[in-house]
Amino acid sequence: MKFKIMKQFKFSGISVLSLEVIHILATPIILSMFKSLNKMSLMTFAYMFVATGAAMVFIGWLQYYISKQPTINNIYLTIIKISTLFVFLSGIGAIVAMKNNPFAYIILVVALWEIIQVNNYRKINTNEVIA
């Protein structure tokens, strides 16, 4: 069961990584939509857009890396929980900020899937400690 959960978590890490690489690659297209902004505002927007994508790429890579480890210790589990919370909050923020963006909903679904996997993993570990 643990192997299955980590395999699914690996898939969600790859999903986050892939979505956010697309996010970064789309920067020129997105910036072209905001030509009416002055240069300073446009550069600020570009920085925040790319920084968000880069942070999420790092989170996706981190989740993928941890899911490939032969054993998941408490430190790894804590990192997984924090990164899942980060993806979840980013998903909610994306929907609030961009209601018409389908990627916002996709990242929230991935985050909810990760929460389920973390909860399942926690239940398995709790059962093993008790047993």
C-alpha positions in Angstrom: 0.0 0.0 0.0 2.8 2.4 0.8 4.4 1.8 -2.6 1.1 2.5 -4.3 0.7 5.8 -2.4 4.2 6.9 -3.1 3.8 6.0 -6.8 0.6 8.1 -6.9 2.4 10.9 -5.1 5.2 10.7 -7.6 2.6 11.2 -10.3 1.2 14.2 -8.6 4.7 15.7 -8.2 5.3 15.2 -11.9 1.9 16.8 -12.6 2.8 19.9 -10.5 6.2 20.1 -12.2 4.8 19.8 -15.7 2.0 22.3 -15.1 4.4 24.9 -13.7 7.0 24.4 -16.5 4.1 25.2 -18.9 3.3 28.2 -16.6 6.9 29.6 -17.0 7.0 28.9 -20.8 3.8 30.8 -21.2 5.3 33.9 -19.7 5.8 35.7 -23.1 2.3 35.0 -24.1 0.8 36.2 -20.9 3.0 39.3 -20.9 1.8 40.2 -24.4 -1.8 40.4 -23.0 -0.8 43.2 -20.6 0.8 45.7 -23.0 -1.2 48.5 -21.5 0.7 48.3 -18.2 3.6 50.7 -17.8 7.1 49.1 -17.9 7.6 49.0 -14.2 4.2 47.3 -13.6 4.8 44.9 -16.4 8.2 43.9 -15.0 6.8 43.5 -11.5 4.0 41.3 -12.9 6.5 39.3 -15.0 8.7 38.8 -11.9 5.8 37.6 -9.8 4.5 35.3 -12.5 7.9 33.6 -13.1 8.7 33.5 -9.4 5.4 31.7 -8.7 6.1 29.2 -11.5 9.7 28.6 -10.3 8.5 28.0 -6.7 6.0 25.5 -7.9 8.5 23.8 -10.1 10.8 23.4 -7.1 7.8 22.0 -5.1 7.0 19.5 -7.8 10.6 18.4 -8.1 10.9 18.1 -4.3 7.7 15.9 -4.2 9.0 13.8 -7.0 12.4 13.3 -5.4 11.0 12.4 -2.0 8.5 9.9 -3.5 11.4 8.0 -5.1 13.2 7.4 -1.8 13.3 3.8 -0.5 12.0 4.8 2.9 10.1 7.9 4.0 11.3 9.1 7.4 9.6 11.8 9.5 11.6 14.7 7.9 10.5 13.6 4.4 6.9 13.2 5.6 6.9 16.7 7.1 8.3 18.1 3.8 5.6 16.3 1.9 2.9 17.7 4.2 4.2 21.3 3.9 4.7 21.1 0.1 1.1 19.7 -0.2 -0.2 22.6 1.9 1.7 25.0 -0.4 0.2 23.5 -3.5 -3.2 23.5 -2.0 -3.0 27.2 -1.0 -1.6 28.1 -4.4 -4.5 26.3 -6.0 -7.0 28.2 -4.0 -5.2 31.5 -4.6 -5.1 30.7 -8.3 -8.8 30.2 -8.5 -9.5 33.3 -6.5 -7.3 35.4 -8.8 -8.1 33.7 -12.1 -11.6 32.2 -12.1 -11.5 31.6 -15.9 -8.1 29.8 -15.9 -8.5 26.0 -16.2 -5.0 25.5 -14.9 -6.0 27.0 -11.6 -8.6 24.3 -11.2 -6.2 21.5 -12.3 -3.6 22.5 -9.7 -6.3 22.5 -7.0 -7.5 19.0 -8.1 -3.8 17.8 -7.9 -3.5 19.4 -4.5 -6.6 17.7 -3.2 -5.3 14.4 -4.6 -2.0 15.0 -2.7 -3.9 15.6 0.5 -5.7 12.3 0.1 -2.4 10.5 -0.5 -0.8 12.2 2.5 -3.7 11.3 4.7 -3.7 7.6 3.5 0.1 7.4 4.1 -0.4 8.9 7.6 -3.1 6.3 8.4 -0.8 3.4 7.3 2.0 4.7 9.4 -0.3 5.2 12.4 -1.5 1.6 12.1 2.0 0.3 11.9 3.1 2.1 15.0 0.1 0.9 17.0 0.4 -2.7 15.7 
